């Protein structure tokens, strides 16, 4: 019985994954190979052409999503790493307060937070309308319906998911290790590059995964902050599912997006060096 205890403890988790992940994925894989319509029904025809047709029609939106997700991830890393570093090494006894303030916006709905940015960045809103009234901006100046607005919205909404893993990794760094590097006549830059950065790689690795994947597939920011020229693949999937009722195309696009993201994650892991990340995490 003792030998079965670990498996019995893991059984609820495996059942949860099986029911809410494996079964829906299998159903979606089946739908992606069907043909038909919502009125007459869909039939399994093993139509692999659904994938090529969907990719041919929406390759622009897929590439745009990867671009926006990549830009937002880089922006979150550039902004989030210094914030996590400051909280970890300079936060003192108020670290919990700073982390609470970081997570405070999550007490508000994701959609409402994005709509608030739409209100703030509107052409004649409280910010740009005032600046235009003062003559500091031209009348035709706008931010909404641009790449900057969508990437900015993605960066804002997913930024904590970048900061928190990096903070956890930096929090584990022993300050005495940094002091030892400086005692060996290493400059602050050299100590950071040779000591702190390698030890924080597990947090960077996790942060990139936790932000790039949802940012690439997100439909909300492009819908609220973008325009017709900023449509992302998440918007297309949502429209095909809920408006056009074209379930095979939507399922094929979903699997295509998942495959592209998995390949990207694999390349990223290989480039960063998974073994180096695991070694740093084990220290």
C-alpha positions as CSV (number, residue, x, y, z in Angstrom):
1,X,0.0,0.0,0.0
2,X,2.9,2.4,0.8
3,X,4.1,2.0,-2.8
4,X,0.8,3.1,-4.1
5,X,0.5,6.1,-1.9
6,X,2.4,8.5,-4.2
7,X,0.3,7.4,-7.1
8,X,-3.0,7.8,-5.2
9,X,-2.0,11.3,-4.1
10,X,-1.2,12.2,-7.7
11,X,-4.4,10.6,-9.0
12,X,-6.7,13.7,-8.5
13,X,-4.3,15.9,-10.4
14,X,-4.0,13.4,-13.3
15,X,-7.8,13.1,-13.4
16,X,-8.1,16.8,-13.5
17,X,-5.6,17.1,-16.4
18,X,-7.2,14.2,-18.2
19,X,-10.8,15.6,-18.0
20,X,-10.1,19.3,-18.5
21,X,-7.0,19.2,-20.8
22,X,-6.6,15.9,-22.6
23,X,-10.3,15.3,-23.4
24,X,-10.9,18.9,-24.7
25,X,-7.6,18.7,-26.7
26,X,-8.7,15.4,-28.3
27,X,-12.1,16.8,-29.1
28,X,-10.6,19.9,-30.7
29,X,-8.2,17.8,-32.7
30,X,-11.1,15.8,-34.0
31,X,-13.1,18.9,-34.9
32,X,-10.1,20.4,-36.7
33,X,-10.2,17.5,-39.2
34,X,-14.0,17.7,-39.9
35,X,-15.9,19.5,-42.6
36,X,-19.5,20.9,-42.7
37,X,-21.4,23.8,-41.2
38,X,-23.3,24.7,-38.1
39,X,-26.7,24.1,-39.8
40,X,-26.1,20.7,-41.4
41,X,-23.6,19.6,-38.9
42,X,-19.9,18.5,-39.1
43,X,-18.6,15.1,-40.2
44,X,-15.2,13.6,-39.8
45,X,-13.5,13.6,-43.2
46,X,-9.9,13.8,-42.0
47,X,-9.6,17.1,-43.9
48,X,-6.0,18.1,-43.2
49,X,-6.5,20.8,-45.7
50,X,-8.2,22.8,-42.9
51,X,-4.8,23.5,-41.6
52,X,-3.2,24.7,-44.8
53,X,-6.3,26.7,-45.7
54,X,-6.4,28.4,-42.3
55,X,-2.7,29.1,-42.3
56,X,-2.9,30.5,-45.8
57,X,-5.8,32.8,-44.9
58,X,-4.5,34.0,-41.5
59,X,-0.7,33.8,-41.7
60,X,-0.5,37.6,-41.4
61,X,-2.4,37.6,-38.1
62,X,-0.3,34.7,-36.8
63,X,3.0,36.5,-37.6
64,X,1.6,39.7,-36.2
65,X,0.7,37.9,-32.9
66,X,4.2,36.4,-32.6
67,X,5.7,39.9,-33.3
68,X,3.5,41.6,-30.7
69,X,4.0,38.8,-28.2
70,X,7.8,39.0,-28.7
71,X,7.9,42.8,-28.4
72,X,5.8,42.8,-25.3
73,X,7.9,40.1,-23.7
74,X,11.1,42.0,-24.4
75,X,9.5,45.2,-23.0
76,X,8.4,43.3,-19.9
77,X,11.9,41.9,-19.4
78,X,13.5,45.3,-19.7
79,X,11.0,46.9,-17.3
80,X,10.5,44.0,-15.0
81,X,14.1,42.9,-14.3
82,X,15.2,46.2,-12.7
83,X,11.9,46.3,-10.6
84,X,12.4,42.7,-9.4
85,X,16.1,43.5,-8.6
86,X,15.2,46.6,-6.7
87,X,12.6,44.8,-4.6
88,X,14.8,41.8,-3.9
89,X,17.9,43.8,-2.9
90,X,16.7,47.2,-1.9
91,X,13.1,46.5,-0.7
92,X,14.2,45.8,2.9
93,X,11.4,45.2,5.3
94,X,8.8,46.5,2.9
95,X,9.2,43.8,0.2
96,X,5.7,42.5,1.0
97,X,4.2,45.9,0.6
98,X,5.8,46.4,-2.8
99,X,4.7,43.0,-4.0
100,X,1.2,43.7,-2.8
101,X,1.2,47.0,-4.8
102,X,2.5,45.1,-7.8
103,X,-0.4,42.6,-7.6
104,X,-3.0,45.2,-6.6
105,X,-4.3,45.8,-10.2
106,X,-5.2,42.1,-10.4
107,X,-8.0,42.8,-8.0
108,X,-9.7,44.4,-11.0
109,X,-10.9,42.5,-14.0
110,X,-8.5,42.1,-16.9
111,X,-11.0,43.5,-19.3
112,X,-11.8,46.5,-17.1
113,X,-8.1,47.3,-16.8
114,X,-7.7,47.3,-20.5
115,X,-10.8,49.4,-21.0
116,X,-9.4,51.9,-18.6
117,X,-6.3,52.2,-20.8
118,X,-8.6,52.8,-23.8
119,X,-10.3,55.6,-21.9
120,X,-6.9,57.1,-20.9
121,X,-5.4,56.8,-24.4
122,X,-8.4,58.0,-26.4
123,X,-7.8,60.8,-28.8
124,X,-9.8,63.4,-26.8
125,X,-9.5,61.7,-23.5
126,X,-8.3,63.1,-20.2
127,X,-4.6,62.8,-21.2
128,X,-4.3,63.6,-24.9
129,X,-7.4,65.8,-25.0
130,X,-5.8,68.0,-22.4
131,X,-2.5,68.1,-24.1
132,X,-4.2,68.9,-27.5
133,X,-6.1,71.7,-25.7
134,X,-2.9,73.2,-24.5
135,X,-1.4,73.0,-28.0
136,X,1.3,70.5,-27.0
137,X,0.1,67.8,-29.4
138,X,-1.3,68.1,-33.0
139,X,-5.0,67.5,-33.4
140,X,-4.4,64.3,-35.5
141,X,-2.2,62.7,-32.9
142,X,-3.5,59.3,-31.7
143,X,-2.2,56.2,-30.0
144,X,-5.2,53.9,-30.1
145,X,-5.4,51.5,-33.0
146,X,-1.6,51.4,-33.3
147,X,1.0,48.7,-32.6
148,X,2.3,50.8,-29.7
149,X,-1.1,50.7,-28.0
150,X,-1.5,46.9,-28.3
151,X,2.0,46.1,-27.3
152,X,1.8,48.6,-24.4
153,X,-1.5,47.0,-23.2
154,X,0.1,43.5,-23.4
155,X,3.1,44.7,-21.5
156,X,1.0,46.3,-18.7
157,X,-1.4,43.4,-18.3
158,X,1.2,40.7,-18.1
159,X,4.1,42.5,-16.5
160,X,3.7,41.0,-13.0
161,X,4.1,37.5,-14.5
162,X,7.5,38.6,-15.5
163,X,8.5,40.3,-12.3
164,X,7.4,37.7,-9.8
165,X,9.5,34.7,-11.1
166,X,12.6,36.9,-11.5
167,X,12.1,38.3,-8.0
168,X,11.8,34.8,-6.5
169,X,15.1,33.8,-8.3
170,X,16.9,37.0,-7.1
171,X,15.6,36.6,-3.6
172,X,17.4,33.3,-3.4
173,X,20.8,34.9,-4.3
174,X,23.0,35.0,-1.2
175,X,24.3,38.6,-0.8
176,X,27.5,37.1,0.5
177,X,28.2,35.7,-2.9
178,X,28.0,39.2,-4.4
179,X,30.2,40.5,-1.6
180,X,32.8,37.8,-2.3
181,X,32.9,38.7,-6.0
182,X,33.5,42.4,-5.0
183,X,36.2,41.3,-2.6
184,X,37.9,39.6,-5.5
185,X,38.0,43.0,-7.2
186,X,35.1,42.5,-9.5
187,X,33.2,45.7,-10.4
188,X,29.5,45.9,-9.8
189,X,28.9,45.3,-13.5
190,X,31.1,42.3,-13.5
191,X,29.6,40.9,-10.4
192,X,26.1,41.3,-11.8
193,X,27.1,39.7,-15.2
194,X,29.0,36.8,-13.7
195,X,27.1,36.1,-10.5
196,X,23.6,37.7,-10.3
197,X,22.5,37.2,-13.9
198,X,23.4,33.5,-14.1
199,X,21.7,32.8,-10.8
200,X,18.5,34.7,-11.9
201,X,18.2,32.7,-15.2
202,X,15.6,30.3,-13.8
203,X,13.3,33.3,-13.1
204,X,14.0,34.9,-16.5
205,X,13.2,31.5,-18.2
206,X,9.9,31.1,-16.3
207,X,9.0,34.8,-16.7
208,X,9.4,34.6,-20.5
209,X,7.3,31.5,-20.8
210,X,4.6,32.9,-18.5
211,X,4.3,36.1,-20.6
212,X,5.1,35.3,-24.2
213,X,2.6,32.4,-24.5
214,X,-0.5,34.3,-23.2
215,X,0.5,37.6,-24.8
216,X,0.8,36.0,-28.2
217,X,-2.7,34.4,-27.9
218,X,-4.4,37.3,-26.2
219,X,-7.5,38.7,-28.0
220,X,-8.5,41.4,-25.5
221,X,-5.8,44.0,-26.0
222,X,-6.0,44.0,-29.8
223,X,-9.8,44.2,-29.7
224,X,-9.9,47.1,-27.2
225,X,-6.7,49.0,-27.9
226,X,-6.1,48.1,-31.5
227,X,-7.8,48.5,-34.9
228,X,-8.5,46.5,-38.0
229,X,-4.8,46.6,-38.8
230,X,-3.8,45.2,-35.4
231,X,-5.9,42.0,-35.4
232,X,-4.2,39.1,-33.7
233,X,-4.7,35.4,-34.1
234,X,-6.7,35.2,-30.9
235,X,-9.3,37.6,-32.4
236,X,-9.5,35.4,-35.5
237,X,-10.0,32.2,-33.4
238,X,-12.6,34.0,-31.3
239,X,-14.5,35.2,-34.4
240,X,-14.4,31.8,-36.1
241,X,-15.7,30.0,-33.0
242,X,-18.3,32.4,-31.7
243,X,-19.4,34.5,-34.7
244,X,-18.8,32.4,-37.9
245,X,-19.4,29.1,-36.1
246,X,-16.6,27.7,-38.2
247,X,-15.3,25.2,-35.6
248,X,-12.9,23.2,-37.9
249,X,-11.0,26.4,-38.9
250,X,-10.9,27.7,-35.4
251,X,-9.6,24.4,-34.1
252,X,-7.0,24.1,-36.8
253,X,-5.8,27.7,-36.0
254,X,-5.7,26.8,-32.3
255,X,-3.5,23.8,-32.9
256,X,-1.3,25.7,-35.3
257,X,-0.8,28.4,-32.8
258,X,0.0,25.8,-30.1
259,X,2.5,24.1,-32.4
260,X,4.3,27.3,-33.3
261,X,4.5,28.3,-29.6
262,X,5.9,24.9,-28.6
263,X,8.5,25.1,-31.3
264,X,9.4,28.6,-30.2
265,X,9.7,27.5,-26.6
266,X,11.9,24.5,-27.5
267,X,14.2,26.8,-29.5
268,X,14.3,29.3,-26.7
269,X,15.1,26.6,-24.1
270,X,17.9,25.3,-26.3
271,X,19.3,28.7,-26.9
272,X,19.2,29.7,-23.2
273,X,20.6,26.3,-22.2
274,X,18.1,24.3,-20.1
275,X,20.9,22.5,-18.2
276,X,22.4,25.9,-17.2
277,X,19.0,27.0,-16.0
278,X,18.5,23.8,-13.9
279,X,21.9,24.1,-12.4
280,X,21.3,27.6,-11.4
281,X,18.0,26.7,-9.9
282,X,19.6,23.9,-7.9
283,X,22.1,26.2,-6.3
